[in-house]
C-alpha cells in the first residue's frame, strides 16, 4: 500500500472521501424515498414465519392429528363425560380417576370426554387440563377414544388448547360456542372454522350454559369441513332429527332423552353423565335396541342427577358409592341430606350391582364432605 507522503496528499484524499460519503448519503436517501413512495400504496401483509421442511422431523404434526379418522369418531355410540376426582387438598386424585376410566372400559363405553362440564374443566387451569388429557391418552388411549374438551369463549385460547390437546395425543376435540360475551352468527362460524382444521371435532350446543343457541344455519355452514365429526345437541329431539335427516351425526346431550334420540330420531348415541354411575345399563340402552322398560328404570336416576346443575348430583353420588373421595372444588357443594337419602333408595331399587364400585352406598354426613376453595 502506498504511504501518504505529504499534507497535500492528505488533503486530496480527504476531499475524495468527503465527496464519496456525500454521494453515498444522497443515493441512500433516494432509495429510501423510492421505497417509502412505493410502499404507501401497497397492502400491508403480516410477516411469514420461516417454512421448515418437515421430511426430516421425527414426527410430523399431521401424523399426530390424523391418527384417528373422523369416521372412527362418528361411529361412537356411548361416550362418557368422565368425572374428575380430587384429593383432600383439591389436586387430582389420579388413582381414583384411573379406576373410574377402567370401569367405563370394562362396561363398554367407547370414549370419554376429558375435562368437560362433568369433569369440571371450567375449574381447571389449562396446565391441569392438558395434563389430564395426556395422562388419559397415555394410560387408556389404546382401549378407549379420548376426546378433550378444549373449547373456550376465547378463540385464541381454543386454538392454543386444541393444538396442545392433539399434541399430547387426544383423538378428537370437543368445542363449545363462545359463552357469556357471545358473538354473532358470523362470529360463531369464524370461531369454529378456526379450530376445525386441527383434527376431528365435536361441536357442543348447550344454550342453558352458554346463553346462546347454535342454530342449524351455523352447523350446516361448518359441516363443510371434513373434520366435523358431529354435534352434541342439548336442545331436544326435534333439533336432533333436523340434523340426522341431513346426514349430520348427532349425540344426545340429554340423558333423559337419549333412548328416544337414539332409536326414534336417528342419533348415533349419547354423551352421558349417567354412565359414570351405571355404564353397563347405559351401554345396553345404546346398543341393545329399543327398550322402553330399561329406559323407564333409569329415568328416575337421571332426574335425580340433574335436579341441581351438573356435576353436583354426580359428585355427590360417586362419593356416596365410595368410588371417589367426598371432595368438592368450590363453587360446587354436595346435595343436601334429604337428597342423599333419596339416592340410597334409588340404588336399592335399581340394584347395587348395576352401579360402579363395590362398597355399600352410604348417606354420608355433612361433615364428611370437604369443600376446597384454593387448590
N, C-alpha and C positions, 0 to 999 in steps of 0.2 A: 504494500500500500504506500502511495506517495505521501510524504510528510509535508505539512504546511510549512513554508519557509519564510513567509513574511506577513506583516499585518494586512497588506493589500490583498493577499490570498484569502486571509480570514474574512475580510470584508466582502469579497466577491462571493465566497462560499455562503456566508450568512445571508446575502441578498437572494441567492438562488433558493436557499432553504425557506426563506420567508415567502418567496413567490410560489413555491410548490405548495406550502402549507395553505396559503390563501386560496389557491386554485382547488385544492382538495376540499376545503370547507365549502367553497361555492358549489362544487359538484355534489357534495353530500346533501347540502341544503336543497338543491334542485331535485335530487332523487326523493328526498323526504316529502317535498311539495307534491311531486307526482303521485307518490304512494297515498298521501292524505286525500288528494283530489279523487283518485281512482277508487278509494275505499269508501268515500262518503255515500256513493250510490249503491255500493254492494250490500247484499243482505248478510247480516251477522250470522255466523254459524259457530256453535259451540265446538271447542277443540276436541278432536277424537283421540281416544286412548290408543296406544300402540297395539297393533294386532299381532299377537304371538301365535305362530303356527302351533297347533295342538297335537301334531302327529308324534311328537317326542315326549309328551307328558305321560306320566304313569297311569292316569285315569282322566278321561275326557268328561266334561260336565254332562254331556247328553247321555253318556253311558249310565250315570247315576240317575238322572231324571227319568229316563225311559226304561228303567229296569222293570217296571210294572206297566203293562199296557192299559190304556183306558178301558178296553173291553173287559179286562180282569176285574176292574173296579165296578163296572156296570153290572156284573153278574152277581155281586154280593147281595145276600138276602137278609142275613142277621148281622147287624153291626151294633156293637155295644159302646155306648158313650161311657167309658170306664171312669170309675170313681178314683180320686187321688187321696190315699190315706196319709195321716200325719202322725209324727211323734209328739210327745207332750210339749216340746219346745216349738212346735209348728213346722219343723222341717219334714220333708217327705219321709214316709215310712216305706222304704223300697221293698222290704221283706214282705209286708202285708200287700203291697201293690203287686208284686210278682205272684203271690198266691192268688190274688183276685184274677189276674190275667190268665193264669193257668187254669182256673176254674172255668173261665169263658171258653178256652180252647177245648177242655175236656167235654164240655156240654154243647159243642157245635157252633159257637159263634165264629164267624168268618173274618171279622175285622174289629178293631177297636178305634174309637176316636180318642186321641190323647189330648188332654188339656182343653176339652170343650167346656160348655156350660156346666155339665155334670162333673167334669174333672176339675172345675174351678180354675180354668186358665185365666179367668178375669182377676184372680187373686195372686197370680204368679208374676214374677219378673220374667223377662224374655230369656234370661240365662237359665232359670229353672225350667221354663217351658221347653226350650230346645234340648236341654239335658235330658228331660223325661222322654221326649220323642226318641232321642238317640239311644237311651237306655232300653226302651221298649223294642226298638228295632234290633239292637244288639242281642237281647235275650230271647225275643219271640218272633223276630221278623221272618224266620223260615217256616213258622207254623200258622201265622195269622197276619193279615194285612194291617199295617199301621198307618192310620190316617191322622195327620197332625192338624190341629186347629191353629192355623197361622194367620187367621183373618184379623182385621183391625179396622177401627174407624179412620185411621190414617193410612193412606195408600202407601206412603213411604215405609211405614212400619210393616205393612202387609207384604210388600215386596221383599224387604230385608229378611223378615222371619221365614217367608216361604223359601227363599234361597238357602237359608240355614237349614230348614227342615229337610229339604231334598238333599242337601249336602251330607246330613247325618243318616240318610237312607230311608226316610219315610216313603211310603208307596203312593200316597195321594195327599192333597191338601183340602181342608175344609175352610170355606170363606163365607163370612157373614157380610151383609151390606153395612156401609158406614152408619154408625148409630149416634144418637144424641145430636151432633151437629147436622147429620143427614146431608143430603145433596139432591140435585135434580136428577131426572131420569137419564139425561145425557151423562151426568156425573157418575151414575151407577154403572152405565155401560163402560165408561172410560176406566173406572176403578177395576172392574172385573177383567177388562181387556189387558190391564197392566199385570195381572197375576196369572192369567190363564196360560200364557206361553211357557211357563216353567215346568208344567207337568200335569198329570191327572188331577182334576179339581171337582169337588162337590160344592155347590152353592147352597147356603143355608138361609131359608126365609122364615123368620120368626118375628112378625111385627109386634107381638106383645112385649118383646125385649128391646127391639131396635127403635120402635116408634115409627117405622116406615115399612110398608109392604113393598116387596119386589114384584111388580106386575108382570104378567106374561109377556108384554111387549119387550121388556128388558131381557128376559130369559130367552125368548126366541131370537133376539139380536145376538146375544153372546153364544148361543148354541151353534153358531157358525164355526166356532173354534173346535178343532178336533180333540182338544184336551178337556172339554166339558164332559165329565162322567155323568152328571145328573144333578138333581135338586133334592135337598132335604126340605120338605114342604110341611108347614105347620098351619096353613090357612084352612085346610079342610079337603074333603074328598072330591068336591066339585072342581077345585083347582088341580088336584092330582090327576083327575081324568082329562082335564083340558090339556095337560102335558103328555100323558101317556098315549092319547089318541093321535098326537102329533109326533110320536116317536122319541120323546124325551124321557129318559129314565128318571124315576122318582122313588125316593124312600119316604115313607110316612115319618113325620117328626112328632106325631102324637100317638103314644102307646095305646090310648083307649080307642083309636080309630084304625089301628094298623091292620087288624084282621080283615076289616071290610076294604081297606085300601088295597091290600094285597090280593084278595080273592074276588072283589067286585069292581074295582076301579083301575086295575092294571099296574099298581105299584109293584116294583121288584122286591120290596121288603121294607124293613124298618130300621131306623137308627134309634136304639132303645135305651131307656133308663131302667126299666123294669127288669131287663135281662141281667143287670148286676145282681139281682136277688134270686131270680128263677130262670137262669139261662136255658135249662132243659125244656121248660114249658114254652118259653118264647121261641125256641128252635122248632118245637112241634107246631106252634101257631103259624110259623112262616113256611115250613116245609111240608106239613102233613095234610094240606088241603083244607077246604072249608070245615070249620069245627066250631059251630056256634056255642056248644056246651062248654068247651075249653075256654073260649073267649069270655063267656059269662062267669066262669070260675075265677079268672084273673082280673076281671074288671074292678071288683071292689078294692083289690090291692093297688091297681093303677090310680084309682080315685083317691085312695089314702095317700099315695106318694105325692100327689100334686095339689093337695089342699093348701099348702104353702109353696112359695116359689122353689122350684128345683134348684139346688140339690138338698134342701133342708130335710125333706122326708127320707130320702135315700141315705143320707149321712146318719140320721137317727136310727134307721132300720138296720144298717150294717153294723153299727155299734151294738145294738140290742142282740144281734145274732152272734156277736163276739168275733167277727172276722176283721174288724178294724178297731183301733183304739177310739174311745169316745172324745176325740179332739176336734174342735171346730175352729177354723180360721174365721175371725170376725170379718164381715158383719153377720155371718150365718150363726144361728143358735139352734139348739135342738127343739123338736116338737115338745109341747107340754106333756105332763104326766098322763093326762086322760087319753091323749092320742097315742102314747106309747103303750098303754093298756090295750087300746084298740088293735094295735099291731100284733101283740101277743095272741089275741083272739084270731086274727086273720091267718097267722102262721099255723095255728092249730086246725083251722077249717080247711086250708089248702093242703096242709100236710108238711111237717117239718122236713121230710125227706126231699121235698121239691126245692128247698132253699139252700143257698150256699152256706158253707161252714158245717161244723159238727157239734158245736156247743148248744145247749138248750137256750131257747130265746129268753131274754131277761127284760123286765120292765125298765130297770136302772133308776137310780135316784137322781135328783137334780144335781147333787154334789158329785156324782160320778163323772160329769162332763167337764171338760177343760176347754175354756174359751181363750183363744190366743189372738191378741191384737197386734203384737210385734213379733216378727219371725224372720 
